[in-house]
Structure formats: structure tokens, C-alpha cells
Amino acid sequence: MIPVLTAEQRELRNVVRALLDTPEAVRIRERHACAAPGEEIDVRPVHRLLGERGLLAVSWPHEYGGGGRTAVEAAIVHEEIVRSGLPDLSYVVSICYVGDFLLTAAGEALRAAYLPLLASGEINACTLYSEPGAGSDLGALAGRAEPVGGGYRLHATKVHAQATRYADHALVAARIGERGEAKHDGITLFWVPLHAPGVRVEQVMGLDDHPYSRVELDGVEVPADHVIGPPGQGWPLLNAALTVERTGFEAHLKTRSWLEAVARRARRTGLAEDPLVADRLAALEVEVTAGGVLAWEMVGKQARREVDHVGSAMSKWYNTELGTPIARLALEVEGPAGVLNGRYPGEPGPGRAEQFLRQSPGLTLSAGTSEIMLYAISTGHLRVHAEQGGPSALDDPHAGFRRRLAGFLAGGGSGWAALSGANVVRLTLPPPAGGLGGRLGESLTAAEEMGKVLLRHPWAGTVALAEAVAADGPDSPWWPLVCAVADGKCSVAVTADLTGQRDALELTPADGGFVLTGTAECVPLADDADLLLVVATTASGPRFALVDRTAPGVSVDPRPDVSDGRLCRVVFDAAPVAAGEVLWSPGEPGGRDLLTRLWLRQAGHLLGVAQRALDLALAHTRRRRQFDAAIATFQHVSFRMAALATRLHAARRLLHRLADDHDHTRPDHRRAACALALVAELAADTTTDALHLHGASGLTGSAEVQRHYRTAAVEGLLFGSPRALRSVASPSGTTPARRPCES
């Protein structure tokens, strides 16, 4: 999911796309498509083609050969390189990693001398960090830099380097002097020519298509003006360089292209019609979309020159972990042929399942392992070592509203009248009807805060219906309903399963209107609502219908559920329904709008249920001491919570992005259904783990966490099971929708 592009950005994309379809680029792409594993294709001619127009380093200033744009435009260029099927490793390392770092950290003389050459594609660069005894722990570097007259002499062995075959220079980390009390003492970054005497590069075949290199630096002389930053103080710069590499954007582009290839293959072979395959495609598609939201947000921060260590760690962990499940699905779709070396016949972009199988493990290792990312999240965001205070704040455009609403709910403002008086009900309704005209994103924040306190009421369905019918304006016959909702005088309970797969309700014509017959088995809070919104079968297909709860022929039987709430069995025995009370079909614009708003709010509510459970688990594991330490500091415990926190953050950012799209009249009915399915399963995972982390104390009747565990189970099924919701995105879904991975 990319940001809304400006006209200039769309034009840039078209220009880059045209350049990458020139004969020279096509020739290199075709050579890459039939290359043997381990064969590194020379893409420098394409880089020079882009560099001639200032597009290779499009975000760099003009004086350094760039295009004077931002990181967003650089991401567009990168996206088009991946889309074209060209290998992107050399571009990523030389331009995105090394070049961007030199731009911010190198001295003016070094920038002026080398950045124009990198931007034009005349030279390439790589990084040389890891050593046999120093991988993720770069503080253990053994490589030495001896001061000599006018510079330094480097002695180091670097391993697991990539993009070295066509590289001319390298960014090298080595230590000046002996290691002091602080393990990072003396670490310095050097700009080293790889064709200098004393450099020996040995190619090492690897699992991936791109070979690794072992690079020996035996007395390589480097002038003093090729030191980047103050000598001996390279550790902060190295951390900054790694943060640049950890946006997750590269991994997002790869996993998205992989999933698109798998989806195309599934459609070509007919497997996309298999419900199990369609369900997994839809589940992975919404996760890749969520990862894209995180990655593009990191790109935006780079464009603003903001450093977000926690956000980048979250984005990298989330996006890189998607590679393996996509590779496994590719193998299932392709079958035995998928393990043969080669590419999909006629496919642009990445090839067979065997490629994904070989490439996916490297995603979680490059630029810091998944474990390093989880450590950064657990210490930087969850603060597992702190005895007091909550997690650090993450991006939240509605933070002020969230605080005010949380305070209101904590003060006992949970009834319908109280919510109406606090303007929660009228928040997003149009001002002419007495509403405040707020954004759907604010409403999602309200839903999440209500989920945290386990507040269940018909608010989500009531407001979603009012918003949907309000689209026709004050002349609509439903406008009085909108006004009544805004005034807190009308509430609507919604049939639990709106996918049309369980409740068998039928509308038949009678006396100028209709009668409704059948049973709705699980309608939350139907005994409290004024109106009931159902989906019933008519001669023209399924339609939404509104029924007065007190109408003749309507009987409501409340039944307790496992969460200590109630679901009602509603029997309709020829209940009268006026012709004007029969609304859209679920597939019509009004019906899709209603469902989208309802699903997003329910997802927000479940997110709050899950977030509170994680907050409780974090607080408990900080207090609970075993083996003379708080169990929150145990690596398995802290990493488990960090992974959940990241998944919750990704889901939250996805929901708000979908809400923003909806506010700007780009509703995505299919993705809203899949997003609710994603959050329903995430809430189940989070509350289960939170309960486990409480130990036996979490099972007691007074433990708040077990209430969240039970509530997640109920709320996650109210509007369809996750699989039923994802079926909306499949070719056989209940409403027309794009197939996964198509835009």
C-alpha cells in the first residue's frame, strides 16, 4: 500500500518505467531470468542509464549528481527496479545504503569526490562490516587500523559481504587502537578503494542467487581524509548506517513481488479457486499490505530526515518474517516442479518457488537478524528492563483524542447516554445532522479505547449505518435516522454474521411491503437496541433490511456467552418490514460502505482488547521475579512480547491507512474484511500469550487478562470467522472484489 502520489511523482514513475523497458534493460533482465544460481549479473549499464538523468540517486542534491527529490521518489525508483524484474542488490547497497550514508556522514571533500560518481553509476560501492567473530555484535570487531604517516593501514578479514563483484569502493568498519572498557571504543569507518594493494576478494557461493565474499585487507593504506567522522567515534555513525538499512522497504518490495508471482501462478493453474489456497493468499496479502504501510512510513521519515530506531526495527522484523510463509505457499502452489532450478516460463520478476525458498532466510539476517530487531523493540519500546513507566510512544496521529477518551472511559463513562454526551456517537456524522464531521481514524481510536475496557454496546453498527445512509444527504428519507443517532436517541444491533453463510432469513412481498421470516442465531445486544439490521434473501438477491425490535413477529432471546456478555437469538415470524426499510445489497456501494465501516471499527475494538492484554502481560512480567530477575527480561519472554507489539502496531497502522483511504473516497471493502480477519487472529494470539505469561495467576477469576482472552474469542467471530471474511477477497467471495495482489 503506497502513499497517494502527486502528479510529479506519477510522472517520475512513468519515466523510470520507460527507461527500464529500453532494449539494454530488457537484455539484462532476460539474462538475469536465465542466470545460473550464484551468477551475479552486471546491471551497471542500467544504473548509468538512470544516472544520466539524475534518477539513480534521485533523492540526492543536484550538486552530487542526484535529482534533488526526496526519499519518497527514491522509493518509487526502487519499486520500479523490482517491478521490472532487474536484480536490485547492487542498487540497494551502493545507493541506498552506502551513498545515503556518505551523504549524511562524510566530509564535504569525500562527498564532492565520490557521490557524483556513485550517482552516475560510474562506480559502485559495498559495505564491509561483519567478521568471522563479529556478526550482529559489531562491537566485537577485531579488524585493526594502525595509524601511519598521513593515514591508516588496515588489517581485517571481512565475511558475508555482498555486491562486491562490481564494487569499486567499500565502507569498512575497523578499530583504531585496543578495545577499551566500552566495547565500541575505537571503532572507525573508512572509505576504502577495493582495487588498492592488499585487498583480496574471494567469492563464496551461498544459498541465495547472489554470492557472498570474503575480503582480506592486508595492510591496505587509507589516507586520513578517507575517514568518515571523527577517528575512534564511528559507533554512533555505524548505528545510523544500520538504521538506514532497516526500513523494511527492500524486504517489502521483495515479498510483495513474490506473493504477486504466486497469485498469478495459482490463477494460471486454477488453484486460486481452491478455498484453502485462496484463504492463504488473502491472509498473506493483507499482511504484506500492513508491512508496506510500515515500510512507506519509514521512507517518509527518511524524507524528513527523522531517525526512528524502534520504528525501523519493527518494519524490518515484520516485513522480513513474511518471506518464509510466502516461499512455503509458493512450493505448495507449484508442487514438485517448484523445486527445479529455473524461472516461471514467461514470468517477469522473481522466478520459481525454489528461488523464494533460497532467498527468504537471508531476509531475516541481512542488516541485523530478527533477534536483534526484537531486542531493539523490547528494550527501546517495551522497556522491559524498566521498573516503572509504560512503553515508549509509537506514531499516533490521534494521541490527544486517545488520552481524553481513555480518561473519560476510566471515569466510568460507558453507557450509551454517556458516550453520546461525550460526542463519541456523533463524532463522524455530518454537521447538518448534528454530528461533528470527524474522521474515521478518530472513530477507530475510539473503538480501540473501548476495546481496552471491554466495553460492548451497539455503537459500531449504529454509527456505521448512520454514516452509510447519510451519504445521500439531507434529502434522503433516512436523514431523520441520522439525526436521531447523532442525538443519541436511536441504536442499531447488527446481525452477527454478515457474510451470508449462516443465518437463513427471507424477505417475501406482502401488502406493499415485506415480511421477514427466519432466525438470526447470534445478534449481540439485540435486546437493548431500537432497530435490528439484518441481511435477508429476496427475489433479487441478499439485501440489508431494518426491523423495529418491538415489531409484531419479533422475539428476542438473550443468551450468555463465554465472555460474560450476551448474544441474542432473534426469531422473525412474518415480521413486517416496510418497502422503504429494505436497503442495499451487500455488493452495492452503500452496502460495501456500511460493511467497510463496520469491519474497520470491529477491528479497532479487537485491537484494543489485544493491546490491553499485552499491556497487562508487560506489567505483570516486570513485577514477577524468578531466578532473581524480572521475567520480562528473560529473552524468550521479551522477544515474544516484542513480536506481538510489532504485529499490533502494524495492524493499527494498516487500519488507520484504510480509514484514511475511506475518508478520501477510496474505500477498500476487500481489504477491510481481510484486516478484520487479521486482527481477529492477532487478538486471539495476543490474549493467549498474555494469559500464558501471567502463569496460573492469570487463570483466577479476578485476573483481568482472562476476561480479555474470553472476549477476543467472542468478538473475533461476531461478523464472520476470519476465513469467512477472507472469502470476500477470493474469486468465489460473496461480493465482487479484486483478487489478492491486484491493484
N, C-alpha and C positions, 0 to 999 in steps of 0.2 A: 504494500500500500504506500504509494508515493505521495508527496505533497502536491497540492494544486499548482501546476506550473504556470508561469507567466507566458505571455506571447513570445517574449525574447528567449525564454528557456525552451519552449517548444520548437522554436526555430533552430536553436543550438542543437537540440536532439536530432532534428531532421538533417542538419548539415553533417553532423558526426555519422549518422546512419548512412548517408550517401557516400561519405568517404570510406566507410568500412565495407561498402559494396563495390568499390572500384576493382578492376581486374587484378591489381597487385595484392589487395587484401583478400580477394576471393582465392587467389592461388595459394596464399599462405594458409588460409582457413582449410582448404581442401587437403593440403599437405598435412596439416595437423590432424585432420579427420582420419587419415590412414597411417599415421605415425605409429611406430612400434612403441610399446611401453618403455619408458626411460629415454626416448629420443626427445631432446629439447629443441623445439622449433625456433628459428630466428625470426622474431617479429619486429626487429628494428626497422625494416623498411616501412611498416605501417606506423610505427612511432614517429618516424621522420615525416611521414605524410601528414600526420596530425600536428606535429611540431611546427611545420612550415606555416601553419595557420594559427599558431598560438593556442592550440586546443589540447595538446598533450598535457601541459601543465596549466590548464585553463584558469585555475584559481590563483596563480602566482601573479605578482605585479608585472606590468609590461616591461619594466627595465631589466627584469630577469628572464625575459623570453616568454612570459605567460600571457594569459588573456585578460587579466585584470578582473576576473569574476570572483565568485565565492566557492566555498566547499560544496554548495548545492549543485552548481554547474559541474564541478569536478565529479560529483557522484553521478550525474547524468552521463558524462563521458564514460565513466567506468561501467555503468549499466549497459550502455550500447556496445562496449567491447565484449562483455559477457554475452549479450543477446546475439551478437554476430557469430559466436562460436570460436572466436580467437582466444588463445590462451592469455590469461591476464596476469600471470605471476610476475613477469618482468616489469609490467606497468605498475603493479601494486607495490613491489619492493623499491623500484628505482624512483618512482614519482611520489606515490602516496606515503611511503614510509621514510625513505632517506631524504628525498627532496623537500618534502614538507618540514622535516625536522631541521634540515640545514637552513631553511628559510626563517625559522624562528630562533635558532640557537647559534648558528655560525656567525663569525665576524663578517664585516662588510667585504673585506678583500676576498675571502673564500666564497662568499655568495656571488660576488660580481664575476669571479673567475669561473665558477663551475655551474651555477644554476642555469645560465643561458644554454650551456652545452647539454645539460640534462633535459631542459625544456624543449630543445630542438630535436632530441633523440640522437644526437651525435655521440653521446656517451651514456652508459648505463651504470648503475650502482647497486650494491647489495649491502647487507648487514652481516657482521661477524661478531657475534656475542657469545654463543654457547661454547663450552669447552668440555673435555671428557669428564671433568669433575664439577662442572658448573652449568646446570641447565636452567631450571626455574629459579634456582638460588644463585643469581648472578653476583651476589656479594661474596661468593666463594671463588671468584676468578683468580686463576694462577698466572695468567699471561702478564709479562713484565714489560715495562717501558723504562729503559735506562737513559737518564739524561746524558747527552753528549754535546759537543760544541755546536750550538745553533739548532738543537733539536733533540730527538729521542731515537733510540734504537729498540725496536720491538722484538720480543721473543714470545711466541704464543702458538698454541695449537687450537684451531677453531674447528668445530664439528657441526654437522647437521645444517650447514649453510645451503641456501637455495638461491637460484637465479644468478649463479656465479659464472656460468659458462661464457656469457656475453657481457659480463660486468667489467668495467674499466677501473672503478674505484670501490672502496668499501668503507663503511662506518664501523670502526673497530673499537671494542672496549678492552682496555688493559689497565694494569695498576702501576702507578709510579711509587717506588719505594716499597717498604714492607707493610704488611697488613697491621693496622693498629688495633686499639681496643674496639673500635667500631669496625665491623667487617667491611664497610663500604669505603673506608679511608683509602685515599689514593686512586680510586677508580677514575679513569680519564677516557674521553672519547677522542679518537684520532681519525683523520681523513687520509686514507692510505691508497696509493696507486697500486693496483694488482699486477701491473707489469714491471714493478720495481724489482731489483735484485733481492733475492732472499725470500720471494713469495713462491710457494709451490702449491698448486691446486690439484687435488685428486678427486675425480668423480667417483661417487659411491652410489650404486644402484639401490633404489628403495622401493617400497610398496607402491608409492604414488607414481604417476606418469613422469613427474619432474625428479631428476636425480638429485641426490644430496652431494655435498662436497666436504672434504677435509682439507683445510687450508693451513699450511705451515708457514709461519712468519719467523724466519731465522735471521735475526739481526737486520730487519728491514728499517732503513733510516727514514725518518719522517721529520720534516722541518717544523720548527716551533710554531710557525703561523698556520700549520695544519692541525693544531689542537683546537677542539671545539669546546668553548667555555673555559673557565679557569682550570689550570692543571690541578689534578687531585680532587676536583669537586664535580666529577661527572655523574655521580649517583642521581641527584635530582633530575639532571638532563636525561639520563637513561630512563628513569621512570616516566618522564614526559614523553620520550620517544615511544615507549611501550604503550602508553595511553593512546597515542595517535594510532597505533596498530590495532587497538582493541575496541573499535567502534562496532564490530559485528557486521559491518556493511558488506565486506567481502564475502563472509560466510552466508549472509542473507541472499546475495546475488547468486551464489552457487546453489544453495538449497532450493531456491525458487526455480532456477532453471532446471535442476534435476527433477523436481516434482512436476513441472510442466512437461518434461520429456516422458515421465512415467504415465502421466494422464493421457498424453497423446497416444502412447503405445497401448494403454488399456482401451481407449476408444477404438483404435485400429483393429485390435484383436477381439473386440466385443466384451472384454472383461469389465469394462466400465458399467455394464448392465448388471453385473454380479453385485448383490446388495452388500456383501462383505467388503469387496474391493471399493465400491463407491463410498461406503462409510469411512474407510481408512483414508481414501483420497480427500474426502471432505474434512476429516479431522485434522489431517496434516496441513491442508490448505489454510485453515484458519490459524493454525499455529505459526505457519510461515508468514502469514499476514501480520500477526502480532509481532513476530520478530522484525518484520520490515518497519513497523511503527517505531520500535526501539532504535533500530539502526538509523533510520532517517532523522530521528530526534538527535542522535549523536552527531550526524552530519550537520544538522542545523547549529549545534553548539560549536562545532569546529568553525563554521562560517562566522560565528560571533566571537571566536577566539576564547571560548569558555572551556575549562578543563573540568571534567566530571569523572573522577576515578571510579566511583561506585556505579554510576550510570553506564559507563563503558564496560565495566566488568559484567554487569547484568546483561547488556546487549550481546557481548561476546559469548557468554555462557549459554544464553538462551538460543542464539542462532546456531552456534556450532553443535549443540547437542541434537539438533534436528537432522543432521546428516545421516546418522546410523539408521533411524527408523525409515527414512526415505529410501536408503540403499536396500534395506531388507524388503520393503514393499516392491521395489524395482525387481528384485530377484523373484519374488512371488509372481509378479505380472509376466515376466519374461520366461520363467521356467528354466529348464536345463540349458536352453540356448543362451541364457543370460550370463552364464559363467564362461562363455567362449570369448577369447580376446577379439576386440573389434568395436565397431560402432553400429548403431541402428542404421540399417540401409536407408539412405536418402535423408537422414535426420540432420538438420543443423544443430549446432550446440553440442552439449555433452552426449556421450555415447551410451553403450550398453551398461547393464547393471553391474558388470564386473568392474567397470571404472569407478562407479559410485562406491562399491564395496572397498576398493583400494584407497580411494581418496578420503572417505569420511573419517577414518581415525585421525588423520592429520589435522582436521579442522579443530579438534578439541585439544591439540597440542601446540599448534603454532601461536606465537606471540603470548605464551603463557597458558599452562594447562587449565582444564576445567577446575581442578582443585585449587589452583592459585586464584582463579576468579571467585570461587566460593569463599575462600579465605578473606579476600578483599571485601566481599559483601557482608560476611558475618562480623568482621571487625569494623568496617567502615560504616555500614548501615545498621546492622542489628546491635552492634556494640556489645558483643557477648561478654567481654571482659569487664564492662562497667557494672557497678553495683546498683546504680540508680540512673533514672532517666530512660526515656524511650528511644526507639530507633531514630536515626537521623532522617530529616525530611527528604522526600523524593519530590520530583516535579509534580505540582498540583496547582493548576490554574484557578481552582475554586477553594483554596486553602482557607480564606477568610470566612466564606459561607459555611464551609465544613465545621470550623470551630464554633461558629454561632449556633448551628443546628445541633451539634453534639452537646453543647451546654444546655440547650433547650430540652433535648431528649433526656439528658441526665437529670434534669429537674422535674421529670415526670410528665412532660408534655407528650403523651402518647395517644390520647383519644382523638376521634375524628374531629370533634369541635376544636380541640386544642391545635391540631395540625392545620385546620382551616384558619384559625385565628392567627397562627404563626406564618401565614401566607405560603405554606408548603403546597397546599392543594391548588391554589390559583397561580403558582409560580410561573408556569409555562403557558397559561391560557392567554388569549388575546386581550389586550386592554379594553376594547369596546365591550367585552363581555364581563368585565370586572377583574380580568387577570392582570398579571404583571409583565407579560411578554418576555419572560426569561428564556434561557437557552436550555436545550435538552440535557447538555452536560451538567448543568446545575441540578437538574432533576435526578440524574444518575448519582450525583453526590448525595442527594437526599436519600435515595434508595439504599445506598451503601451504609449511611449512618443509621438508618432504621434497621438494616440487617444486623448491624453490630449489637443492637439492643434487643434483637429478636422480636421486633415489632411487626406483627402481622395484621393487616387490615386491607380493605378493598381499594386502597389509594391508587396503586399502579394501574389496575384495569379501568377505574373510573376516569382518571386523568387521560389515559391513552385514548379511550373512546371519545372524550370531550375534545381532545386535540384533533382527532381524525375528522369528526363531524364539523368542527369549527372551520375546516379548510374551505367550506363553501360560503363562508361569510355570514353577515347578519341576516341576509335574506333566506337563509336555509331554514326549513321547518324545524331543524334540530337546534336552532340557536337558543331557544329557551332552556334546553337541557344544558348547554354550555354555561349559560348564566347561572343556572341552579347549582351546577358543580362548583363554579368559581365562588359562589356564595356559601358553599358548604352545606347545601340543602338536598343533595342527591348523591347516592353512592351506587356503584355497579359491581356485582360479583360476576366473575368470568368463568365459564365452563373450563374445568381444569385442562382437558386435553383438546387443543385447538388444531391438531394435525388431522382430525377427521378419521382416526383409526379405531376409536373405542366407543364413544357414545353414539348410540343409534337414535337420533332424533329426526322426526319427519314433520314437515310443514305441508299441509294439504289445504286447498282453497275451500272457503266456507263463508257464505253471507258477505261477499265483498271483501273479505279479509282472509285469514288463515286460522287453522287450529294446529296446535303443536302437540305431538304425541311422542312418548318415549321416556327414557330415563337417563339422566346425567348422574353418573355414579359419584364423582368426587369434585364437588364445587366448593372451594374454600370460602368460608364466611357467608354463604348464601343466606343464612338465617338473619344476618344483620343488614343486608343490602336492600336498597329500594327496588333496583332493577336487576335482572339476570340477563347476561349476554351469552348467547349460545350459538353454535353452528349446527344448522339443521339441513336435511336434504329436501330439495324442492324438485319440481319437474325440470327446471333449468340448471340443476346442479346445487352444490352446497352454498348456503347463504347465511350471513350473520342475521340474527334476529334479537330484538329486545323484548323482554317479557316482564310484566309487573309481578313482583314476587307475591303479592296478595291477590292476584287474579284468580278467578274460579278455575279449578282443574290443576292448580299448582300446589304441590305438597313438598315440604322441606323437612328432611330428617337429619339433624346434626349427629355426626358420629366422631368420637375422639380418635385422633391419630397418634402416632408414636412420639410426636414432638410436644404432646400436651395441648395441641391445638385441635381444630375440628375441621373435618371435611363433610360436606352435606350430600346426602343422596336426594336428588330432586326429581320427582315424578311429574311429568306433564300428561294429564289425561284430558285431551281435547281442550287444552288451554287456549283462550282466544288471543290472537295476535293481529293487530290492525295492519293493513297493507303498508302503511307508512312506517311501520316498525320493522319491516324487513329491509335490511341494508345490503351491503355489497357482498359479492362472493369473496372468499379469501384471496383469489388471484387478481381481483380488480385493484386499481390504485388505492382506493380508500381502504380496502381490506388489508392490502400489504402495508400501508402506512400504520394502521391500527396494530397489526401484529408486530411490526418492527419496533414501535414504541413500547409495546407491552413486553416483548422479549428483552429489549435492552434494559428496561427497568428491573425486570426479574433477575437478569444477570447482575445488575448492580446490587440488588438486595442480597443475592447469594455471595457476592464478593465481600460484602460487609460481614456476613455470617462467618466466612472463612478467615477474613482478616482479624476479626476479634479472637477467633480460636488460636491463630498464630500468636497474637499479642499475649494471650494468656499463657501459651506454652513458653514464650520467651521469658515472661516474668517469673514463671514457676521454675524454669531451668536455671535462671540466675540465682534464685533463692536456694534451691535444693542443692546441698553439698553431699558428695560421695567421694571417698578416697581423697579427702582433704582438698577438694576443688569443686567449684560450681559446675554442675553437669553441662551448663551452657557452653563451657569452654572445651568440653570433650569434642574432638574433631568430628566424629560422626554425627553428633547432635547438632553442632553449629552448622555443619555443611548441609544437613537435612533441612534445617530451618532457612538457611540462605537460599537453597533451591526453591523452597516454597515461596519465600518472599519475592524472588525474581519472577516466578510464574504468576504470582498475584499482581505484581507491578506490570508485567506485560499484558495481562488480561485487562487491567484497569486502563492502561493507555490505549489498548485496542477499542474498548467500549467508548471511551471519550472521543476517539477519532471517528468512529462510526456515528456517534451523536453529532459531531461537528459536520460530517457529511450530510446527515439528515437535516440539520438546520439550514444547510446551504442547498436544499432541494436535490440532494443526490442520495436518496435513501437506498440502502442495500439490504433488501429483505432477506436474501440468501445468507449473507454474512452475519446478519443479526441472529438468525436461527442457529448458525454454527457457533457464534460467540456464546450464546446461552448454553449450548451443549458443552462447549469448552469450560465455561465457568462452573457448570453443574458438576462436571467430573473433577475439576480442580477443588471445589468446595468439599467434595467427598474425600479426596486425597488429603487436603489440609486438615480437616477436622479429625480424620482418622489418625494422622500422625500426631496432631496436637494432643489428642486423648492418650495416645501411647506415651508421649513424652511426659505426661503427668503421672504415669505409673498407676498404681492401684488407687491413689487418691483421686484420680480423675473419674473413677467409676462410682464414687459415692454420690448419693442423692443431692448433696449440697454443692457439688462441683459444677461450676458454670460451663466448663468445657464440654461436658457430656450433653448438655442441652443444645449446644451448637452442633455437635455430632448428629444428634437426632433430627434437628431442624434441617440440616443440609440434606439429609436423606429425603425428607418430605418436599422441601421447596425445589429440589433438583428434578422432581418428576411432575410438578403441577401442570406444566404446559407442554407435556410430551417428554418422553425419555430422550437422552442425548442422541441415541441412534435415530429415533423418530424425527427429531429436529434436524439432524444432518440429512435426512432423506429429502428435505426441502431443497437441498443443494444438488441432489442427484438427478439424473435424467428421468427417473420414474417418480420424482417427488410430487407432492400434492399441488404444487403451484409451479408455473413456468419460471425457470431460473437459469442463469449461466452455469455451465459445468465448472468444476473446480479448475482453477488456474487460468481461466479465460477472462479477458478484460473486455 
